[in-house]
Amino acid sequence: MEQRHNVMGKQKLIGIDIGGTKIHIGVVQNERILDEIRLETSAHAPKEQILAELATHIGKLMDEDVAGIGIGVPGLVDEPNGIVLNVQNIPSWKEVHLKQYLESALEKPVYVTNDANSFVLGEKIYGKAKKFRNVVGITLGTGFGAGIILNDNLYTGTLSSAGEFGGVPYLDQTIEDYCSGKFFSKNFGIPGHKMQVLARNGDSAALEAFAQFGTHLGNAIKIILYALSPEAILLGGSASSGYLYYKEAMQASIQQFPFKAITDRLVVEPSAMKNVAILGAAALCHMRQKNRSELQNV
């Protein structure tokens, strides 16, 4: 893996994180973001307008040294063809031929995946997950997503949807209802970021809310252990910043997993990386180029 990391460091790549409210574009080289653009997503505009705006802004950062473009989006992705399906919070993006459009406009190879995959890949190439062969990255924000690294490779499944544990039925709803920002809004009428402020100030009700959240998250992690048994689980997204307040309850829940030899080895930590989605999207570009080269040489 270190050889892959070193080779990638020499390349100049563009990583893009597309969200329902914001788009972040960065030029990545030698583990650093050399230049970047942040813009509001024209979420309710026609898909052609959003594509044109995206291409224009990428073009501002483009030069002849850029080797490729990697993109993470919050939706289903036909990865071989780079077709994006049903992007969350962008109604017009029901079927967008993103790869074809951008490759035609910018004349660079383009690779697209789900945003949770970008997160875990960023951690694998640059962050705490470097030393692990099998890793799950969980994004805890308005939803619950997961990206999967198996035997040092990104596993995305059909339409880049592997790891959608948020949709698993749990109690009276789903994992996502209890293990994302939705939990605080639905059950306490307070957004997660405001609940963190209350917890920081020692509010007992907020601390209890986070303890409940931690128990639910621990239960979700046990499901992941049964399915994939990774060595490490990295937590990202807005709710990961409240880790201190739910860590104890989460760990207590995880310890109820029946195979102690697995939980004794398991690492569960919040991400410490800034701009991990951009770095991961750039890493996707390198990984897919490498995989294609290996297949051509078989």
C-alpha positions as CSV (number, residue, x, y, z in Angstrom):
1,M,0.0,0.0,0.0
2,E,2.9,2.4,0.7
3,Q,4.1,2.0,-2.9
4,R,0.6,3.0,-4.1
5,H,0.6,6.0,-1.8
6,N,4.0,7.2,-3.0
7,V,3.1,6.9,-6.7
8,M,-0.1,8.8,-6.1
9,G,1.7,11.6,-4.3
10,K,3.5,12.5,-7.6
11,Q,0.3,12.9,-9.5
12,K,-1.7,16.0,-9.7
13,L,-5.4,15.1,-9.4
14,I,-8.7,16.9,-9.0
15,G,-11.0,15.6,-6.2
16,I,-14.6,16.7,-6.0
17,D,-17.2,16.4,-3.3
18,I,-20.7,17.0,-4.6
19,G,-23.4,17.6,-1.9
20,G,-27.0,18.7,-2.0
21,T,-26.0,22.2,-0.7
22,K,-22.3,22.6,-1.5
23,I,-19.7,21.5,-4.0
24,H,-16.0,21.4,-3.0
25,I,-13.4,21.0,-5.7
26,G,-9.7,20.6,-4.9
27,V,-6.4,20.1,-6.7
28,V,-4.5,17.4,-4.8
29,Q,-0.7,16.6,-5.0
30,N,1.7,15.2,-2.4
31,E,-1.0,14.8,0.2
32,R,-1.9,18.5,0.0
33,I,-4.7,20.5,-1.6
34,L,-2.9,23.0,-3.7
35,D,-5.9,25.0,-4.8
36,E,-9.7,24.7,-4.2
37,I,-13.1,26.2,-5.0
38,R,-16.2,25.9,-2.8
39,L,-19.6,26.8,-4.3
40,E,-23.3,26.5,-3.5
41,T,-25.0,23.7,-5.4
42,S,-27.8,25.0,-7.7
43,A,-29.8,22.1,-6.2
44,H,-33.1,22.9,-7.9
45,A,-31.7,23.9,-11.3
46,P,-32.0,21.7,-14.4
47,K,-29.4,19.1,-14.5
48,E,-27.8,20.7,-17.6
49,Q,-27.2,23.9,-15.7
50,I,-25.6,22.1,-12.8
51,L,-23.3,20.2,-15.1
52,A,-22.3,23.3,-17.0
53,E,-21.5,25.2,-13.7
54,L,-19.5,22.2,-12.5
55,A,-17.4,22.0,-15.7
56,T,-16.8,25.7,-15.6
57,H,-15.5,25.7,-12.1
58,I,-13.3,22.6,-12.6
59,G,-11.9,24.3,-15.7
60,K,-10.6,27.1,-13.5
61,L,-8.4,24.6,-11.7
62,M,-7.4,22.6,-14.7
63,D,-3.9,22.5,-16.3
64,E,-2.0,20.0,-18.5
65,D,-0.5,18.3,-15.5
66,V,-3.8,17.1,-14.1
67,A,-3.9,13.3,-14.5
68,G,-7.6,12.7,-13.8
69,I,-10.7,13.7,-11.9
70,G,-12.3,11.8,-9.0
71,I,-15.8,12.6,-7.8
72,G,-17.9,11.5,-4.8
73,V,-21.7,12.0,-4.9
74,P,-24.5,11.2,-2.4
75,G,-26.4,8.7,-4.5
76,L,-26.3,5.6,-6.6
77,V,-23.5,5.4,-9.3
78,D,-23.1,3.1,-12.3
79,E,-19.3,3.3,-11.8
80,P,-18.0,1.8,-15.1
81,N,-20.1,4.2,-17.1
82,G,-20.0,7.1,-14.6
83,I,-23.7,7.5,-14.6
84,V,-25.2,9.1,-11.4
85,L,-28.6,8.0,-10.3
86,N,-31.0,9.8,-7.8
87,V,-28.6,12.2,-6.0
88,Q,-29.9,13.2,-2.6
89,N,-31.3,16.7,-2.5
90,I,-30.7,17.4,-6.2
91,P,-34.1,16.6,-7.7
92,S,-33.0,17.0,-11.4
93,W,-30.2,14.4,-11.1
94,K,-32.2,11.3,-11.7
95,E,-29.9,9.9,-14.4
96,V,-26.8,12.0,-15.2
97,H,-24.0,10.8,-17.5
98,L,-21.5,12.7,-15.4
99,K,-18.3,10.9,-16.6
100,Q,-19.2,11.3,-20.3
101,Y,-20.1,14.9,-20.0
102,L,-17.0,16.0,-18.0
103,E,-14.6,13.9,-20.1
104,S,-16.0,15.5,-23.2
105,A,-15.8,19.0,-21.7
106,L,-12.4,18.7,-20.0
107,E,-10.6,16.0,-21.9
108,K,-9.4,14.2,-18.7
109,P,-10.4,10.8,-17.4
110,V,-13.2,11.0,-14.8
111,Y,-14.1,8.4,-12.1
112,V,-17.2,8.6,-9.9
113,T,-18.4,6.9,-6.8
114,N,-20.6,7.3,-3.7
115,D,-19.5,9.9,-1.2
116,A,-19.1,7.4,1.6
117,N,-16.7,5.5,-0.6
118,S,-14.6,8.6,-1.1
119,F,-14.5,9.1,2.7
120,V,-13.1,5.6,3.5
121,L,-10.7,5.8,0.5
122,G,-9.3,9.1,1.8
123,E,-8.8,7.5,5.2
124,K,-7.1,4.4,3.6
125,I,-4.7,6.4,1.5
126,Y,-4.0,9.3,3.8
127,G,-5.4,8.8,7.2
128,K,-5.8,6.5,10.2
129,A,-6.8,3.4,8.1
130,K,-3.4,3.2,6.2
131,K,-2.2,0.1,8.2
132,F,-5.5,-1.9,8.0
133,R,-6.4,-4.2,5.1
134,N,-10.1,-4.3,6.0
135,V,-11.8,-1.0,7.0
136,V,-15.3,0.5,7.1
137,G,-15.8,4.2,7.1
138,I,-19.1,5.5,8.4
139,T,-20.4,8.9,7.6
140,L,-22.7,10.2,10.3
141,G,-24.5,13.3,9.0
142,T,-28.1,13.9,7.9
143,G,-27.9,10.3,6.9
144,F,-25.9,7.1,7.7
145,G,-23.5,5.9,4.9
146,A,-20.6,3.5,4.8
147,G,-17.7,2.8,2.5
148,I,-15.9,-0.5,2.5
149,I,-12.2,-1.4,2.0
150,L,-11.6,-5.2,1.6
151,N,-8.1,-6.6,1.3
152,D,-6.8,-3.1,0.5
153,N,-9.3,-2.4,-2.3
154,L,-12.4,-0.3,-2.4
155,Y,-15.5,-2.5,-2.6
156,T,-18.5,-0.6,-4.0
157,G,-21.0,-3.4,-5.0
158,T,-23.8,-2.9,-7.5
159,L,-24.4,0.8,-8.4
160,S,-21.9,1.8,-5.7
161,S,-24.4,1.0,-3.1
162,A,-22.5,-1.5,-0.9
163,G,-22.5,-0.4,2.7
164,E,-26.0,1.1,2.8
165,F,-26.5,-0.1,6.4
166,G,-28.5,3.0,7.1
167,G,-31.5,1.3,5.4
168,V,-31.4,-1.8,7.6
169,P,-34.6,-2.2,9.7
170,Y,-33.9,-1.3,13.3
171,L,-36.4,-1.1,16.2
172,D,-39.5,0.6,14.7
173,Q,-37.6,2.4,11.9
174,T,-34.1,2.0,10.4
175,I,-30.5,2.4,11.4
176,E,-30.3,5.8,9.8
177,D,-33.2,7.1,12.0
178,Y,-31.3,6.2,15.1
179,C,-27.7,6.7,14.0
180,S,-27.6,10.0,12.2
181,G,-28.5,13.7,12.9
182,K,-32.2,12.6,12.4
183,F,-32.1,11.0,15.8
184,F,-31.7,14.3,17.7
185,S,-34.2,16.2,15.6
186,K,-36.9,13.5,15.6
187,N,-36.6,12.5,19.2
188,F,-35.6,15.7,21.0
189,G,-36.5,18.5,18.5
190,I,-33.0,19.8,18.6
191,P,-30.4,19.5,15.7
192,G,-27.3,17.5,16.4
193,H,-24.9,20.5,16.3
194,K,-27.0,22.3,18.9
195,M,-27.2,19.2,21.0
196,Q,-23.4,19.2,21.0
197,V,-23.2,22.7,22.3
198,L,-25.6,21.7,25.2
199,A,-23.5,18.6,25.9
200,R,-20.3,20.7,26.0
201,N,-21.9,22.9,28.6
202,G,-22.8,19.9,30.7
203,D,-26.5,19.7,30.0
204,S,-27.7,16.4,31.5
205,A,-30.5,15.9,29.0
206,A,-28.1,16.4,26.1
207,L,-25.6,14.0,27.6
208,E,-28.4,11.4,28.0
209,A,-29.4,12.0,24.4
210,F,-25.8,11.3,23.2
211,A,-25.7,8.2,25.5
212,Q,-28.7,6.8,23.7
213,F,-27.2,7.7,20.3
214,G,-24.0,5.9,21.3
215,T,-26.0,2.7,22.2
216,H,-27.8,2.7,18.9
217,L,-24.5,3.4,17.0
218,G,-22.9,0.5,18.8
219,N,-25.7,-1.8,17.7
220,A,-25.2,-0.6,14.1
221,I,-21.5,-1.4,14.4
222,K,-22.3,-4.9,15.6
223,I,-24.3,-5.5,12.5
224,I,-21.3,-4.4,10.5
225,L,-19.1,-6.7,12.4
226,Y,-21.4,-9.7,11.6
227,A,-21.4,-8.7,7.9
228,L,-17.8,-7.7,7.3
229,S,-15.7,-8.1,10.5
230,P,-13.3,-5.2,9.6
231,E,-10.2,-4.4,11.6
232,A,-11.1,-0.8,11.9
233,I,-14.1,1.5,11.7
234,L,-13.6,5.2,11.1
235,L,-16.3,7.7,11.8
236,G,-16.9,10.9,9.7
237,G,-19.6,13.4,9.1
238,S,-21.0,16.1,11.3
239,A,-22.1,13.8,14.1
240,S,-18.5,12.4,14.5
241,S,-17.5,15.7,16.1
242,G,-19.6,14.7,19.1
243,Y,-17.7,11.4,19.6
244,L,-16.6,12.4,23.1
245,Y,-20.2,12.4,24.3
246,Y,-21.3,9.0,22.9
247,K,-18.0,7.1,22.9
248,E,-18.6,5.3,26.3
249,A,-22.1,4.2,25.5
250,M,-21.1,3.1,22.0
251,Q,-18.2,1.0,23.3
252,A,-20.4,-0.6,26.0
253,S,-22.8,-1.6,23.2
254,I,-20.0,-3.0,21.0
255,Q,-18.7,-5.1,23.9
256,Q,-22.0,-7.1,23.9
257,F,-20.8,-8.6,20.6
258,P,-20.4,-12.3,21.3
259,F,-16.9,-12.7,19.8
260,K,-14.6,-11.0,22.2
261,A,-11.5,-11.9,20.2
262,I,-12.9,-9.6,17.4
263,T,-13.9,-6.7,19.6
264,D,-10.5,-6.8,21.4
265,R,-8.8,-6.1,18.1
266,L,-11.4,-3.7,16.7
267,V,-10.4,0.0,16.3
268,V,-13.2,2.5,16.3
269,E,-12.2,6.2,16.0
270,P,-13.4,9.5,14.6
271,S,-11.6,10.8,11.5
272,A,-9.0,13.4,12.2
273,M,-8.6,14.5,8.5
274,K,-9.6,17.8,7.1
275,N,-11.0,17.7,3.5
276,V,-11.1,13.9,3.6
277,A,-13.8,13.7,0.9
278,I,-11.6,15.7,-1.6
279,L,-8.5,13.6,-0.9
280,G,-10.6,10.4,-1.1
281,A,-12.1,11.5,-4.5
282,A,-8.6,12.1,-5.8
283,A,-7.4,8.7,-4.5
284,L,-10.4,7.1,-6.3
285,C,-8.9,8.4,-9.6
286,H,-5.5,6.8,-8.9
287,M,-7.0,3.5,-7.7
288,R,-9.2,3.1,-10.7
289,Q,-6.4,4.0,-13.1
290,K,-4.2,1.4,-11.4
291,N,-6.8,-1.3,-11.5
292,R,-7.4,-0.7,-15.3
293,S,-3.7,-0.9,-16.0
294,E,-3.4,-4.2,-14.1
295,L,-6.4,-5.7,-16.1
296,Q,-4.8,-4.6,-19.4
297,N,-1.6,-6.4,-18.4
298,V,-3.2,-9.7,-17.5
